[in-house]
Amino acid sequence: MKTGAKKPTWVIDKERAKRAEAKETVWLFGIHAVRDALVNPAREKLRLVVTKNALDRLEEAVAASGMEPEVVDPRKFDVPIDEGSVHQGAALEARPLNWGKLADVAISGAGAPLVVLLDRVTDPHNVGAVLRSAEVFGARAVVAPRHHSAPETGALAKTASGALERQPYLRVTNLADAMVELKEMGYVLIGLDGDGTVPLAEAMAAVGTRPVGLVLGAEGPGLRDKTRETCDVIARIPFAGAFGSLNVSNAAAVGLYAAAQRGGGKG
């Protein structure tokens, strides 16, 4: 390659995206979310803004973090978060967490060989609730596409109520590719949809003790065609009555519970 030769556009775009990602920060807010981030050694923490009252509540976590807090008047709590956010007088600027590669987490991560895959679920409150359920039922990861999914934000962290610091949330370039990778690792992928061909319990019984990936789509659109085709089976959660649909985070909780109970697991 000649000196001074132009780089291909795709190389320039990739380098630019990497630089932007390296500078990316997130503002976490609320007592629980900030406390859990402060005591998480894997979280790179940059700036802590608190009121005197919040500092009193976070004293131990602040001391453990080694950070120097900026103590401000509650009326001058000026940080770049959405107006109306319930920050409780505590906000922390930090780098997004890096959980590493899907293969490493899915094969040898903590917890049961169980993952949740979210197909274009963009509501941070739904994703936060899924992270909480995933942590409760011992899943290894929640996986979502890098684009068209809820990024790591203060609203997501607050809904997750600390789970964001402990439950791997991996955002991948291509969800279908990640699904294929999981299948090659021995995971059975169960898509959850109202028009599923078999009840969830029946699908779980057929899987036995093999690793499971639960695949859920956004409310409304549901699973995209490519996602649906990559699943091993599409299961439904049986319901009674005329109102027969669950919010995606509730459906994830039901699926996680069913997966965790296999073989007389947790009870």
Sequence and secondary structure as in RCSB ss.txt:
>XXXX:A:sequence
MKTGAKKPTWVIDKERAKRAEAKETVWLFGIHAVRDALVNPAREKLRLVVTKNALDRLEEAVAASGMEPEVVDPR
KFDVPIDEGSVHQGAALEARPLNWGKLADVAISGAGAPLVVLLDRVTDPHNVGAVLRSAEVFGARAVVAPRHHSA
PETGALAKTASGALERQPYLRVTNLADAMVELKEMGYVLIGLDGDGTVPLAEAMAAVGTRPVGLVLGAEGPGLRD
KTRETCDVIARIPFAGAFGSLNVSNAAAVGLYAAAQRGGGKG
>XXXX:A:secstr
  TT    HHHHHHHHHHHHHHH  EEEESHHHHHHHHT TTS EEEEEE HHHHHHHHHHHHHHT   EE  GG
G   SS TT   TTEEEEE       HHHHHHH SSSSEEEEEES   HHHHHHHHHHHHHTT SEEEEESSSS 
 S HHHHHHHTTHHHHS EEEES HHHHHHHHHHTT EEEEE TT SEEHHHHHHHHTTS EEEEEEBTTTBS H
HHHHHSSEEEE    SS     HHHHHHHHHHHHHTGGG   
